[in-house]
Amino acid sequence: MGIEQIRLAVGAAFARRRVYNEIIDELSARTDRQLADIGLSRGDIPDFAQHAASSATRAIHVEGSNPRLDLVHVA
């Protein structure tokens, strides 16, 4: 594994963690009722965030980009 591959792997890991934390923060701010409306409970948040962050960073990965998500916004 070359230096460039290591750099990309580390960058992807940081991007996943950043997106994971954004999802955790966004969903944790919701009420139990709002979570139930989208089919989640508080205990589901970490697993959901991990899966969503992995999927999002795979889907948006472009070398040198800053992956972000339009997170769940419940009015």
All heavy atoms as TSV, in Angstrom:
chain	resi	resn	atom	element	x	y	z
A	1	MET	N	N	0.855	-1.176	0.000
A	1	MET	CA	C	0.000	0.000	0.000
A	1	MET	C	C	0.896	1.232	0.000
A	1	MET	O	O	1.734	1.405	0.872
A	1	MET	CB	C	-0.907	-0.025	1.237
A	1	MET	CG	C	-1.870	1.132	1.303
A	1	MET	SD	S	-2.975	1.095	2.737
A	1	MET	CE	C	-4.326	0.155	2.081
A	2	GLY	N	N	0.705	2.065	-1.000
A	2	GLY	CA	C	1.525	3.262	-1.122
A	2	GLY	C	C	1.043	4.386	-0.224
A	2	GLY	O	O	-0.044	4.330	0.365
A	3	ILE	N	N	1.853	5.421	-0.136
A	3	ILE	CA	C	1.545	6.589	0.691
A	3	ILE	C	C	0.225	7.229	0.249
A	3	ILE	O	O	-0.597	7.612	1.086
A	3	ILE	CB	C	2.692	7.618	0.635
A	3	ILE	CG1	C	3.971	7.038	1.220
A	3	ILE	CG2	C	2.303	8.925	1.327
A	3	ILE	CD1	C	3.911	6.751	2.691
A	4	GLU	N	N	0.015	7.331	-1.062
A	4	GLU	CA	C	-1.210	7.948	-1.562
A	4	GLU	C	C	-2.442	7.138	-1.155
A	4	GLU	O	O	-3.465	7.700	-0.761
A	4	GLU	CB	C	-1.153	8.098	-3.090
A	4	GLU	CG	C	-2.344	8.805	-3.687
A	4	GLU	CD	C	-2.495	10.246	-3.220
A	4	GLU	OE1	O	-1.542	10.840	-2.693
A	4	GLU	OE2	O	-3.612	10.772	-3.379
A	5	GLN	N	N	-2.357	5.835	-1.211
A	5	GLN	CA	C	-3.473	4.980	-0.802
A	5	GLN	C	C	-3.752	5.124	0.691
A	5	GLN	O	O	-4.902	5.143	1.117
A	5	GLN	CB	C	-3.191	3.519	-1.149
A	5	GLN	CG	C	-3.240	3.247	-2.639
A	5	GLN	CD	C	-2.797	1.827	-2.958
A	5	GLN	OE1	O	-1.866	1.309	-2.342
A	5	GLN	NE2	N	-3.463	1.212	-3.919
A	6	ILE	N	N	-2.692	5.207	1.470
A	6	ILE	CA	C	-2.858	5.395	2.917
A	6	ILE	C	C	-3.516	6.743	3.191
A	6	ILE	O	O	-4.450	6.845	3.997
A	6	ILE	CB	C	-1.498	5.285	3.650
A	6	ILE	CG1	C	-0.987	3.854	3.556
A	6	ILE	CG2	C	-1.627	5.751	5.101
A	6	ILE	CD1	C	0.427	3.667	4.048
A	7	ARG	N	N	-3.063	7.781	2.490
A	7	ARG	CA	C	-3.642	9.115	2.660
A	7	ARG	C	C	-5.126	9.104	2.319
A	7	ARG	O	O	-5.952	9.657	3.050
A	7	ARG	CB	C	-2.907	10.133	1.785
A	7	ARG	CG	C	-3.357	11.569	2.021
A	7	ARG	CD	C	-2.771	12.543	1.006
A	7	ARG	NE	N	-3.296	12.360	-0.320
A	7	ARG	CZ	C	-4.506	12.775	-0.731
A	7	ARG	NH1	N	-5.316	13.378	0.108
A	7	ARG	NH2	N	-4.898	12.602	-1.968
A	8	LEU	N	N	-5.494	8.445	1.233
A	8	LEU	CA	C	-6.896	8.371	0.839
A	8	LEU	C	C	-7.720	7.574	1.850
A	8	LEU	O	O	-8.852	7.948	2.170
A	8	LEU	CB	C	-7.033	7.755	-0.555
A	8	LEU	CG	C	-6.546	8.621	-1.714
A	8	LEU	CD1	C	-6.582	7.838	-3.015
A	8	LEU	CD2	C	-7.360	9.895	-1.815
A	9	ALA	N	N	-7.150	6.489	2.366
A	9	ALA	CA	C	-7.859	5.666	3.354
A	9	ALA	C	C	-8.097	6.449	4.644
A	9	ALA	O	O	-9.190	6.390	5.222
A	9	ALA	CB	C	-7.086	4.384	3.636
A	10	VAL	N	N	-7.098	7.183	5.079
A	10	VAL	CA	C	-7.237	7.991	6.295
A	10	VAL	C	C	-8.256	9.108	6.057
A	10	VAL	O	O	-9.118	9.371	6.900
A	10	VAL	CB	C	-5.870	8.556	6.750
A	10	VAL	CG1	C	-6.027	9.605	7.835
A	10	VAL	CG2	C	-4.972	7.430	7.218
A	11	GLY	N	N	-8.184	9.743	4.906
A	11	GLY	CA	C	-9.145	10.794	4.569
A	11	GLY	C	C	-10.570	10.267	4.541
A	11	GLY	O	O	-11.497	10.914	5.035
A	12	ALA	N	N	-10.756	9.077	3.974
A	12	ALA	CA	C	-12.091	8.469	3.916
A	12	ALA	C	C	-12.589	8.139	5.315
A	12	ALA	O	O	-13.776	8.327	5.621
A	12	ALA	CB	C	-12.061	7.221	3.042
A	13	ALA	N	N	-11.703	7.653	6.176
A	13	ALA	CA	C	-12.095	7.329	7.554
A	13	ALA	C	C	-12.536	8.596	8.293
A	13	ALA	O	O	-13.543	8.586	9.012
A	13	ALA	CB	C	-10.951	6.646	8.291
A	14	PHE	N	N	-11.802	9.699	8.121
A	14	PHE	CA	C	-12.180	10.952	8.761
A	14	PHE	C	C	-13.503	11.472	8.201
A	14	PHE	O	O	-14.340	11.983	8.943
A	14	PHE	CB	C	-11.090	12.013	8.598
A	14	PHE	CG	C	-10.007	11.905	9.627
A	14	PHE	CD1	C	-8.749	11.444	9.264
A	14	PHE	CD2	C	-10.231	12.251	10.952
A	14	PHE	CE1	C	-7.735	11.334	10.210
A	14	PHE	CE2	C	-9.229	12.146	11.903
A	14	PHE	CZ	C	-7.975	11.678	11.527
A	15	ALA	N	N	-13.717	11.324	6.894
A	15	ALA	CA	C	-14.971	11.764	6.277
A	15	ALA	C	C	-16.142	10.956	6.824
A	15	ALA	O	O	-17.195	11.524	7.148
A	15	ALA	CB	C	-14.892	11.623	4.759
A	16	ARG	N	N	-15.961	9.622	6.927
A	16	ARG	CA	C	-17.017	8.777	7.491
A	16	ARG	C	C	-17.353	9.199	8.917
A	16	ARG	O	O	-18.519	9.290	9.297
A	16	ARG	CB	C	-16.610	7.302	7.468
A	16	ARG	CG	C	-16.962	6.587	6.209
A	16	ARG	CD	C	-16.785	5.091	6.338
A	16	ARG	NE	N	-15.476	4.682	6.820
A	16	ARG	CZ	C	-14.384	4.579	6.057
A	16	ARG	NH1	N	-14.447	4.848	4.779
A	16	ARG	NH2	N	-13.252	4.200	6.588
A	17	ARG	N	N	-16.331	9.461	9.717
A	17	ARG	CA	C	-16.547	9.857	11.112
A	17	ARG	C	C	-17.262	11.197	11.190
A	17	ARG	O	O	-18.148	11.395	12.012
A	17	ARG	CB	C	-15.207	9.904	11.857
A	17	ARG	CG	C	-15.321	10.332	13.309
A	17	ARG	CD	C	-16.317	9.542	14.104
A	17	ARG	NE	N	-15.897	8.183	14.289
A	17	ARG	CZ	C	-16.473	7.324	15.111
A	17	ARG	NH1	N	-17.505	7.707	15.850
A	17	ARG	NH2	N	-16.054	6.097	15.207
A	18	ARG	N	N	-16.887	12.123	10.319
A	18	ARG	CA	C	-17.529	13.438	10.311
A	18	ARG	C	C	-19.020	13.305	9.969
A	18	ARG	O	O	-19.880	13.872	10.638
A	18	ARG	CB	C	-16.823	14.365	9.315
A	18	ARG	CG	C	-17.346	15.770	9.291
A	18	ARG	CD	C	-16.520	16.730	8.416
A	18	ARG	NE	N	-16.159	16.206	7.119
A	18	ARG	CZ	C	-14.925	15.816	6.767
A	18	ARG	NH1	N	-13.940	15.851	7.643
A	18	ARG	NH2	N	-14.687	15.370	5.553
A	19	VAL	N	N	-19.331	12.525	8.933
A	19	VAL	CA	C	-20.725	12.330	8.534
A	19	VAL	C	C	-21.478	11.578	9.633
A	19	VAL	O	O	-22.611	11.934	9.976
A	19	VAL	CB	C	-20.812	11.588	7.182
A	19	VAL	CG1	C	-22.243	11.211	6.850
A	19	VAL	CG2	C	-20.219	12.445	6.067
A	20	TYR	N	N	-20.848	10.558	10.218
A	20	TYR	CA	C	-21.450	9.800	11.328
A	20	TYR	C	C	-21.846	10.754	12.459
A	20	TYR	O	O	-22.967	10.718	12.957
A	20	TYR	CB	C	-20.457	8.744	11.818
A	20	TYR	CG	C	-20.890	8.021	13.070
A	20	TYR	CD1	C	-21.714	6.904	13.002
A	20	TYR	CD2	C	-20.451	8.441	14.321
A	20	TYR	CE1	C	-22.113	6.227	14.149
A	20	TYR	CE2	C	-20.837	7.780	15.472
A	20	TYR	CZ	C	-21.663	6.670	15.386
A	20	TYR	OH	O	-22.052	6.012	16.528
A	21	ASN	N	N	-20.929	11.623	12.847
A	21	ASN	CA	C	-21.200	12.557	13.953
A	21	ASN	C	C	-22.322	13.529	13.603
A	21	ASN	O	O	-23.142	13.866	14.467
A	21	ASN	CB	C	-19.932	13.319	14.341
A	21	ASN	CG	C	-18.957	12.445	15.094
A	21	ASN	OD1	O	-19.331	11.469	15.728
A	21	ASN	ND2	N	-17.679	12.797	15.011
A	22	GLU	N	N	-22.384	13.973	12.345
A	22	GLU	CA	C	-23.458	14.870	11.924
A	22	GLU	C	C	-24.813	14.166	12.023
A	22	GLU	O	O	-25.800	14.763	12.464
A	22	GLU	CB	C	-23.231	15.365	10.499
A	22	GLU	CG	C	-22.080	16.341	10.380
A	22	GLU	CD	C	-21.810	16.761	8.953
A	22	GLU	OE1	O	-22.579	16.377	8.040
A	22	GLU	OE2	O	-20.821	17.475	8.741
A	23	ILE	N	N	-24.861	12.925	11.600
A	23	ILE	CA	C	-26.111	12.161	11.663
A	23	ILE	C	C	-26.524	11.929	13.109
A	23	ILE	O	O	-27.690	12.104	13.471
A	23	ILE	CB	C	-25.981	10.830	10.891
A	23	ILE	CG1	C	-25.798	11.112	9.401
A	23	ILE	CG2	C	-27.204	9.945	11.122
A	23	ILE	CD1	C	-25.401	9.891	8.592
A	24	ILE	N	N	-25.569	11.543	13.942
A	24	ILE	CA	C	-25.851	11.338	15.372
A	24	ILE	C	C	-26.421	12.625	15.981
A	24	ILE	O	O	-27.441	12.598	16.669
A	24	ILE	CB	C	-24.578	10.898	16.140
A	24	ILE	CG1	C	-24.149	9.500	15.736
A	24	ILE	CG2	C	-24.781	11.016	17.653
A	24	ILE	CD1	C	-24.994	8.381	16.286
A	25	ASP	N	N	-25.767	13.747	15.724
A	25	ASP	CA	C	-26.227	15.026	16.282
A	25	ASP	C	C	-27.624	15.375	15.796
A	25	ASP	O	O	-28.484	15.789	16.576
A	25	ASP	CB	C	-25.258	16.154	15.920
A	25	ASP	CG	C	-23.923	16.048	16.624
A	25	ASP	OD1	O	-23.809	15.264	17.592
A	25	ASP	OD2	O	-22.977	16.739	16.189
A	26	GLU	N	N	-27.847	15.216	14.489
A	26	GLU	CA	C	-29.145	15.566	13.909
A	26	GLU	C	C	-30.266	14.692	14.469
A	26	GLU	O	O	-31.308	15.193	14.882
A	26	GLU	CB	C	-29.079	15.439	12.387
A	26	GLU	CG	C	-30.353	15.814	11.678
A	26	GLU	CD	C	-30.665	17.303	11.708
A	26	GLU	OE1	O	-29.730	18.108	11.827
A	26	GLU	OE2	O	-31.853	17.653	11.613
A	27	LEU	N	N	-30.052	13.385	14.484
A	27	LEU	CA	C	-31.103	12.485	14.956
A	27	LEU	C	C	-31.300	12.571	16.467
A	27	LEU	O	O	-32.423	12.426	16.956
A	27	LEU	CB	C	-30.815	11.052	14.527
A	27	LEU	CG	C	-30.911	10.789	13.021
A	27	LEU	CD1	C	-30.524	9.351	12.708
A	27	LEU	CD2	C	-32.295	11.115	12.493
A	28	SER	N	N	-30.245	12.811	17.207
A	28	SER	CA	C	-30.358	12.924	18.663
A	28	SER	C	C	-31.164	14.151	19.077
A	28	SER	O	O	-31.750	14.177	20.164
A	28	SER	CB	C	-28.973	12.984	19.305
A	28	SER	OG	O	-28.304	11.753	19.107
A	29	ALA	N	N	-31.211	15.146	18.215
A	29	ALA	CA	C	-31.962	16.366	18.509
A	29	ALA	C	C	-33.465	16.172	18.287
A	29	ALA	O	O	-34.260	17.012	18.704
A	29	ALA	CB	C	-31.457	17.514	17.641
A	30	ARG	N	N	-33.856	15.084	17.654
A	30	ARG	CA	C	-35.270	14.819	17.358
A	30	ARG	C	C	-35.979	14.220	18.568
A	30	ARG	O	O	-35.366	13.563	19.398
A	30	ARG	CB	C	-35.406	13.861	16.171
A	30	ARG	CG	C	-34.753	14.357	14.916
A	30	ARG	CD	C	-35.441	15.614	14.445
A	30	ARG	NE	N	-34.659	16.251	13.392
A	30	ARG	CZ	C	-34.651	17.552	13.194
A	30	ARG	NH1	N	-35.356	18.338	13.955
A	30	ARG	NH2	N	-33.939	18.062	12.227
A	31	THR	N	N	-37.269	14.427	18.609
A	31	THR	CA	C	-38.074	13.832	19.681
A	31	THR	C	C	-38.291	12.351	19.372
A	31	THR	O	O	-38.097	11.902	18.229
A	31	THR	CB	C	-39.457	14.517	19.787
A	31	THR	OG1	O	-40.183	14.260	18.585
A	31	THR	CG2	C	-39.319	16.016	20.019
A	32	ASP	N	N	-38.713	11.602	20.387
A	32	ASP	CA	C	-39.005	10.184	20.171
A	32	ASP	C	C	-40.097	10.013	19.121
A	32	ASP	O	O	-40.051	9.092	18.305
A	32	ASP	CB	C	-39.423	9.512	21.484
A	32	ASP	CG	C	-38.255	9.357	22.449
A	32	ASP	OD1	O	-37.091	9.405	21.994
A	32	ASP	OD2	O	-38.515	9.179	23.652
A	33	ARG	N	N	-41.057	10.911	19.117
A	33	ARG	CA	C	-42.150	10.844	18.139
A	33	ARG	C	C	-41.625	11.068	16.718
A	33	ARG	O	O	-42.007	10.370	15.786
A	33	ARG	CB	C	-43.224	11.887	18.491
A	33	ARG	CG	C	-44.351	12.005	17.485
A	33	ARG	CD	C	-45.085	10.667	17.352
A	33	ARG	NE	N	-45.967	10.655	16.221
A	33	ARG	CZ	C	-47.281	10.701	16.292
A	33	ARG	NH1	N	-47.871	10.737	17.464
A	33	ARG	NH2	N	-47.997	10.695	15.204
A	34	GLN	N	N	-40.766	12.047	16.544
A	34	GLN	CA	C	-40.195	12.306	15.225
A	34	GLN	C	C	-39.377	11.115	14.739
A	34	GLN	O	O	-39.438	10.747	13.567
A	34	GLN	CB	C	-39.330	13.563	15.248
A	34	GLN	CG	C	-40.129	14.832	15.397
A	34	GLN	CD	C	-39.261	16.046	15.632
A	34	GLN	OE1	O	-38.246	15.971	16.335
A	34	GLN	NE2	N	-39.649	17.174	15.057
A	35	LEU	N	N	-38.618	10.510	15.653
A	35	LEU	CA	C	-37.846	9.322	15.283
A	35	LEU	C	C	-38.780	8.179	14.895
A	35	LEU	O	O	-38.540	7.485	13.900
A	35	LEU	CB	C	-36.928	8.896	16.432
A	35	LEU	CG	C	-35.758	9.827	16.731
A	35	LEU	CD1	C	-35.042	9.382	17.999
A	35	LEU	CD2	C	-34.789	9.885	15.557
A	36	ALA	N	N	-39.842	8.000	15.655
A	36	ALA	CA	C	-40.800	6.930	15.350
A	36	ALA	C	C	-41.443	7.151	13.986
A	36	ALA	O	O	-41.687	6.194	13.242
A	36	ALA	CB	C	-41.866	6.853	16.433
A	37	ASP	N	N	-41.684	8.402	13.635
A	37	ASP	CA	C	-42.285	8.715	12.336
A	37	ASP	C	C	-41.409	8.274	11.164
A	37	ASP	O	O	-41.911	7.990	10.083
A	37	ASP	CB	C	-42.572	10.212	12.214
A	37	ASP	CG	C	-43.772	10.662	13.047
A	37	ASP	OD1	O	-44.538	9.793	13.517
A	37	ASP	OD2	O	-43.923	11.880	13.226
A	38	ILE	N	N	-40.106	8.230	11.387
A	38	ILE	CA	C	-39.210	7.775	10.315
A	38	ILE	C	C	-38.721	6.342	10.561
A	38	ILE	O	O	-37.795	5.870	9.910
A	38	ILE	CB	C	-38.009	8.737	10.104
A	38	ILE	CG1	C	-37.174	8.905	11.372
A	38	ILE	CG2	C	-38.495	10.084	9.590
A	38	ILE	CD1	C	-35.895	9.686	11.179
A	39	GLY	N	N	-39.374	5.679	11.510
A	39	GLY	CA	C	-39.090	4.260	11.734
A	39	GLY	C	C	-37.882	3.954	12.583
A	39	GLY	O	O	-37.316	2.866	12.495
A	40	LEU	N	N	-37.469	4.900	13.422
A	40	LEU	CA	C	-36.304	4.695	14.285
A	40	LEU	C	C	-36.662	4.879	15.748
A	40	LEU	O	O	-37.615	5.571	16.087
A	40	LEU	CB	C	-35.196	5.709	13.943
A	40	LEU	CG	C	-34.563	5.628	12.568
A	40	LEU	CD1	C	-33.607	6.802	12.372
A	40	LEU	CD2	C	-33.831	4.317	12.380
A	41	SER	N	N	-35.857	4.267	16.600
A	41	SER	CA	C	-35.908	4.551	18.032
A	41	SER	C	C	-34.531	5.057	18.424
A	41	SER	O	O	-33.586	4.967	17.640
A	41	SER	CB	C	-36.262	3.292	18.830
A	41	SER	OG	O	-35.203	2.358	18.754
A	42	ARG	N	N	-34.390	5.592	19.608
A	42	ARG	CA	C	-33.081	6.131	20.034
A	42	ARG	C	C	-31.975	5.075	19.969
A	42	ARG	O	O	-30.852	5.371	19.615
A	42	ARG	CB	C	-33.174	6.686	21.444
A	42	ARG	CG	C	-34.060	7.884	21.498
A	42	ARG	CD	C	-33.544	8.999	22.368
A	42	ARG	NE	N	-34.468	10.112	22.168
A	42	ARG	CZ	C	-34.268	11.093	21.300
A	42	ARG	NH1	N	-33.179	11.119	20.596
A	42	ARG	NH2	N	-35.152	12.047	21.150
A	43	GLY	N	N	-32.331	3.851	20.293
A	43	GLY	CA	C	-31.338	2.776	20.264
A	43	GLY	C	C	-30.859	2.427	18.866
A	43	GLY	O	O	-29.794	1.833	18.696
A	44	ASP	N	N	-31.630	2.816	17.847
A	44	ASP	CA	C	-31.260	2.541	16.458
A	44	ASP	C	C	-30.284	3.562	15.887
A	44	ASP	O	O	-29.669	3.319	14.849
A	44	ASP	CB	C	-32.508	2.555	15.552
A	44	ASP	CG	C	-33.504	1.484	15.899
A	44	ASP	OD1	O	-33.092	0.416	16.396
A	44	ASP	OD2	O	-34.719	1.719	15.669
A	45	ILE	N	N	-30.159	4.706	16.536
A	45	ILE	CA	C	-29.397	5.817	15.962
A	45	ILE	C	C	-27.949	5.443	15.630
A	45	ILE	O	O	-27.501	5.695	14.508
A	45	ILE	CB	C	-29.478	7.074	16.859
A	45	ILE	CG1	C	-30.909	7.622	16.849
A	45	ILE	CG2	C	-28.500	8.149	16.400
A	45	ILE	CD1	C	-31.147	8.778	17.818
A	46	PRO	N	N	-27.166	4.851	16.545
A	46	PRO	CA	C	-25.765	4.558	16.198
A	46	PRO	C	C	-25.613	3.622	14.985
A	46	PRO	O	O	-24.793	3.888	14.099
A	46	PRO	CB	C	-25.196	3.922	17.468
A	46	PRO	CG	C	-26.058	4.444	18.563
A	46	PRO	CD	C	-27.432	4.563	17.967
A	47	ASP	N	N	-26.405	2.551	14.935
A	47	ASP	CA	C	-26.313	1.633	13.801
A	47	ASP	C	C	-26.744	2.304	12.506
A	47	ASP	O	O	-26.118	2.137	11.462
A	47	ASP	CB	C	-27.159	0.381	14.039
A	47	ASP	CG	C	-26.575	-0.523	15.102
A	47	ASP	OD1	O	-25.351	-0.449	15.352
A	47	ASP	OD2	O	-27.346	-1.304	15.693
A	48	PHE	N	N	-27.832	3.070	12.577
A	48	PHE	CA	C	-28.313	3.781	11.397
A	48	PHE	C	C	-27.253	4.763	10.908
A	48	PHE	O	O	-26.962	4.844	9.716
A	48	PHE	CB	C	-29.612	4.521	11.722
A	48	PHE	CG	C	-30.140	5.325	10.572
A	48	PHE	CD1	C	-30.915	4.729	9.601
A	48	PHE	CD2	C	-29.852	6.675	10.464
A	48	PHE	CE1	C	-31.401	5.472	8.522
A	48	PHE	CE2	C	-30.324	7.422	9.397
A	48	PHE	CZ	C	-31.098	6.814	8.427
A	49	ALA	N	N	-26.665	5.518	11.836
A	49	ALA	CA	C	-25.658	6.515	11.474
A	49	ALA	C	C	-24.431	5.856	10.856
A	49	ALA	O	O	-23.875	6.367	9.879
A	49	ALA	CB	C	-25.260	7.337	12.702
A	50	GLN	N	N	-24.012	4.734	11.395
A	50	GLN	CA	C	-22.841	4.039	10.845
A	50	GLN	C	C	-23.103	3.574	9.418
A	50	GLN	O	O	-22.282	3.790	8.524
A	50	GLN	CB	C	-22.464	2.853	11.720
A	50	GLN	CG	C	-21.219	2.141	11.248
A	50	GLN	CD	C	-20.819	1.015	12.190
A	50	GLN	OE1	O	-21.569	0.620	13.067
A	50	GLN	NE2	N	-19.626	0.505	11.997
A	51	HIS	N	N	-24.251	2.959	9.200
A	51	HIS	CA	C	-24.590	2.477	7.862
A	51	HIS	C	C	-24.740	3.645	6.883
A	51	HIS	O	O	-24.218	3.607	5.765
A	51	HIS	CB	C	-25.877	1.653	7.906
A	51	HIS	CG	C	-26.320	1.188	6.569
A	51	HIS	ND1	N	-25.679	0.178	5.880
A	51	HIS	CD2	C	-27.322	1.613	5.762
A	51	HIS	CE1	C	-26.273	0.002	4.717
A	51	HIS	NE2	N	-27.278	0.860	4.626
A	52	ALA	N	N	-25.442	4.690	7.303
A	52	ALA	CA	C	-25.671	5.840	6.432
A	52	ALA	C	C	-24.366	6.561	6.101
A	52	ALA	O	O	-24.152	6.973	4.955
A	52	ALA	CB	C	-26.657	6.797	7.084
A	53	ALA	N	N	-23.481	6.703	7.081
A	53	ALA	CA	C	-22.210	7.384	6.840
A	53	ALA	C	C	-21.346	6.589	5.866
A	53	ALA	O	O	-20.720	7.158	4.970
A	53	ALA	CB	C	-21.464	7.608	8.152
A	54	SER	N	N	-21.318	5.276	6.018
A	54	SER	CA	C	-20.544	4.439	5.101
A	54	SER	C	C	-21.099	4.535	3.690
A	54	SER	O	O	-20.352	4.698	2.722
A	54	SER	CB	C	-20.550	2.982	5.554
A	54	SER	OG	O	-19.836	2.850	6.748
A	55	SER	N	N	-22.412	4.462	3.562
A	55	SER	CA	C	-23.048	4.552	2.245
A	55	SER	C	C	-22.828	5.924	1.628
A	55	SER	O	O	-22.537	6.032	0.439
A	55	SER	CB	C	-24.547	4.279	2.356
A	55	SER	OG	O	-24.771	2.965	2.806
A	56	ALA	N	N	-22.979	6.969	2.421
A	56	ALA	CA	C	-22.854	8.335	1.905
A	56	ALA	C	C	-21.443	8.632	1.437
A	56	ALA	O	O	-21.250	9.229	0.377
A	56	ALA	CB	C	-23.273	9.337	2.974
A	57	THR	N	N	-20.453	8.212	2.207
A	57	THR	CA	C	-19.084	8.527	1.814
A	57	THR	C	C	-18.654	7.696	0.608
A	57	THR	O	O	-17.871	8.157	-0.205
A	57	THR	CB	C	-18.085	8.356	2.978
A	57	THR	OG1	O	-18.223	7.061	3.539
A	57	THR	CG2	C	-18.317	9.408	4.047
A	58	ARG	N	N	-19.195	6.488	0.458
A	58	ARG	CA	C	-18.920	5.705	-0.752
A	58	ARG	C	C	-19.561	6.366	-1.960
A	58	ARG	O	O	-18.977	6.440	-3.022
A	58	ARG	CB	C	-19.456	4.285	-0.609
A	58	ARG	CG	C	-18.471	3.312	-0.045
A	58	ARG	CD	C	-18.911	1.888	-0.263
A	58	ARG	NE	N	-20.277	1.621	0.164
A	58	ARG	CZ	C	-20.632	1.241	1.380
A	58	ARG	NH1	N	-19.730	1.075	2.314
A	58	ARG	NH2	N	-21.889	1.019	1.678
A	59	ALA	N	N	-20.785	6.851	-1.780
A	59	ALA	CA	C	-21.540	7.419	-2.888
A	59	ALA	C	C	-20.986	8.761	-3.347
A	59	ALA	O	O	-21.065	9.093	-4.520
A	59	ALA	CB	C	-23.006	7.577	-2.494
A	60	ILE	N	N	-20.428	9.538	-2.433
A	60	ILE	CA	C	-19.997	10.880	-2.798
A	60	ILE	C	C	-18.488	11.014	-2.901
A	60	ILE	O	O	-18.005	12.100	-3.120
A	60	ILE	CB	C	-20.450	11.935	-1.768
A	60	ILE	CG1	C	-21.386	11.463	-0.734
A	60	ILE	CG2	C	-20.881	13.180	-2.383
A	60	ILE	CD1	C	-21.797	12.517	0.250
A	61	HIS	N	N	-17.765	9.923	-2.717
A	61	HIS	CA	C	-16.307	10.046	-2.687
A	61	HIS	C	C	-15.769	10.545	-4.030
A	61	HIS	O	O	-15.958	9.945	-5.065
A	61	HIS	CB	C	-15.633	8.720	-2.344
A	61	HIS	CG	C	-14.134	8.833	-2.375
A	61	HIS	ND1	N	-13.446	9.541	-1.420
A	61	HIS	CD2	C	-13.224	8.398	-3.250
A	61	HIS	CE1	C	-12.162	9.496	-1.709
A	61	HIS	NE2	N	-12.000	8.817	-2.812
A	62	VAL	N	N	-15.149	11.692	-3.941
A	62	VAL	CA	C	-14.420	12.251	-5.068
A	62	VAL	C	C	-13.120	12.738	-4.457
A	62	VAL	O	O	-13.132	13.436	-3.450
A	62	VAL	CB	C	-15.181	13.440	-5.707
A	62	VAL	CG1	C	-14.367	14.093	-6.801
A	62	VAL	CG2	C	-16.524	12.981	-6.236
A	63	GLU	N	N	-12.022	12.375	-5.035
A	63	GLU	CA	C	-10.732	12.726	-4.448
A	63	GLU	C	C	-10.672	14.217	-4.137
A	63	GLU	O	O	-10.942	15.060	-4.977
A	63	GLU	CB	C	-9.594	12.363	-5.407
A	63	GLU	CG	C	-8.234	12.511	-4.771
A	63	GLU	CD	C	-7.137	11.987	-5.669
A	63	GLU	OE1	O	-7.392	11.081	-6.462
A	63	GLU	OE2	O	-6.036	12.521	-5.555
A	64	GLY	N	N	-10.334	14.509	-2.901
A	64	GLY	CA	C	-10.189	15.888	-2.462
A	64	GLY	C	C	-11.496	16.548	-2.053
A	64	GLY	O	O	-11.515	17.710	-1.688
A	65	SER	N	N	-12.614	15.834	-2.090
A	65	SER	CA	C	-13.887	16.451	-1.725
A	65	SER	C	C	-14.111	16.391	-0.220
A	65	SER	O	O	-13.410	15.702	0.499
A	65	SER	CB	C	-15.048	15.750	-2.441
A	65	SER	OG	O	-15.245	14.460	-1.897
A	66	ASN	N	N	-15.095	17.099	0.221
A	66	ASN	CA	C	-15.483	17.117	1.623
A	66	ASN	C	C	-16.892	16.543	1.702
A	66	ASN	O	O	-17.867	17.278	1.584
A	66	ASN	CB	C	-15.440	18.553	2.155
A	66	ASN	CG	C	-15.792	18.633	3.618
A	66	ASN	OD1	O	-15.855	17.626	4.305
A	66	ASN	ND2	N	-16.029	19.840	4.100
A	67	PRO	N	N	-17.044	15.225	1.877
A	67	PRO	CA	C	-18.384	14.616	1.850
A	67	PRO	C	C	-19.317	15.202	2.902
A	67	PRO	O	O	-18.948	15.382	4.039
A	67	PRO	CB	C	-18.115	13.137	2.148
A	67	PRO	CG	C	-16.689	12.938	1.836
A	67	PRO	CD	C	-16.012	14.247	2.110
A	68	ARG	N	N	-20.518	15.523	2.489
A	68	ARG	CA	C	-21.533	16.045	3.392
A	68	ARG	C	C	-22.862	15.414	3.026
A	68	ARG	O	O	-23.047	14.941	1.927
A	68	ARG	CB	C	-21.642	17.564	3.258
A	68	ARG	CG	C	-20.315	18.239	3.397
A	68	ARG	CD	C	-20.080	19.215	4.460
A	68	ARG	NE	N	-21.163	19.716	5.192
A	68	ARG	CZ	C	-21.110	19.842	6.509
A	68	ARG	NH1	N	-20.074	19.443	7.171
A	68	ARG	NH2	N	-22.099	20.381	7.161
A	69	LEU	N	N	-23.766	15.440	3.940
A	69	LEU	CA	C	-25.100	14.885	3.701
A	69	LEU	C	C	-26.148	15.952	3.923
A	69	LEU	O	O	-25.984	16.826	4.757
A	69	LEU	CB	C	-25.395	13.760	4.717
A	69	LEU	CG	C	-24.835	12.410	4.488
A	69	LEU	CD1	C	-25.289	11.495	5.609
A	69	LEU	CD2	C	-25.284	11.847	3.168
A	70	ASP	N	N	-27.231	15.855	3.182
A	70	ASP	CA	C	-28.410	16.621	3.525
A	70	ASP	C	C	-29.159	15.747	4.504
A	70	ASP	O	O	-29.852	14.805	4.121
A	70	ASP	CB	C	-29.253	16.905	2.281
A	70	ASP	CG	C	-30.428	17.802	2.593
A	70	ASP	OD1	O	-30.426	18.400	3.685
A	70	ASP	OD2	O	-31.338	17.893	1.759
A	71	LEU	N	N	-28.968	15.990	5.788
A	71	LEU	CA	C	-29.483	15.113	6.830
A	71	LEU	C	C	-30.997	15.210	6.934
A	71	LEU	O	O	-31.626	16.093	6.364
A	71	LEU	CB	C	-28.834	15.474	8.165
A	71	LEU	CG	C	-27.321	15.315	8.180
A	71	LEU	CD1	C	-26.768	15.783	9.524
A	71	LEU	CD2	C	-26.927	13.877	7.948
A	72	VAL	N	N	-31.573	14.306	7.691
A	72	VAL	CA	C	-33.012	14.259	7.889
A	72	VAL	C	C	-33.460	15.543	8.564
A	72	VAL	O	O	-32.959	15.917	9.616
A	72	VAL	CB	C	-33.385	13.055	8.784
A	72	VAL	CG1	C	-34.876	13.040	9.057
A	72	VAL	CG2	C	-32.924	11.760	8.150
A	73	HIS	N	N	-34.379	16.240	7.934
A	73	HIS	CA	C	-34.926	17.461	8.514
A	73	HIS	C	C	-36.425	17.254	8.685
A	73	HIS	O	O	-37.153	17.138	7.716
A	73	HIS	CB	C	-34.663	18.680	7.628
A	73	HIS	CG	C	-33.211	18.998	7.522
A	73	HIS	ND1	N	-32.525	19.655	8.519
A	73	HIS	CD2	C	-32.297	18.735	6.568
A	73	HIS	CE1	C	-31.262	19.786	8.165
A	73	HIS	NE2	N	-31.094	19.230	6.992
A	74	VAL	N	N	-36.869	17.217	9.933
A	74	VAL	CA	C	-38.281	16.999	10.228
A	74	VAL	C	C	-38.859	18.312	10.722
A	74	VAL	O	O	-38.336	18.904	11.672
A	74	VAL	CB	C	-38.458	15.893	11.298
A	74	VAL	CG1	C	-39.917	15.689	11.601
A	74	VAL	CG2	C	-37.785	14.614	10.838
A	75	ALA	N	N	-39.887	18.765	10.060
A	75	ALA	CA	C	-40.492	20.063	10.438
A	75	ALA	C	C	-41.321	19.927	11.692
A	75	ALA	O	O	-41.785	18.928	12.082
A	75	ALA	CB	C	-41.368	20.580	9.303
